[in-house]
Amino acid sequence: MKAAEIRKMSVAEIQEALDDARHELMNFRFQTITGQLADTSRVRFLRRDIARMETILRERQLAEESEA
């Protein structure tokens, strides 16, 4: 997911996508441990997507605080 796509989403949608991504990352970790994960590069991209979502949420939080 690209940053531009995330910025178009509402805060609630980003939170939901972030929860889904974290859950998927947890599942990937279990699959890695059991040896079932075939595409290990997906973990890296998922971690970066999580970081992008958290960064954009933090930007919005700081913007709200500066307005108040």
Buried (B, 14 or more C-beta within 10 A) or exposed (E): BEEEEBEEBEEEEBEEBBEEBEEBBEEBEEBEEEEEBEEEEBBEEBEEBBEBBEEBBEEBEEEEEEEE
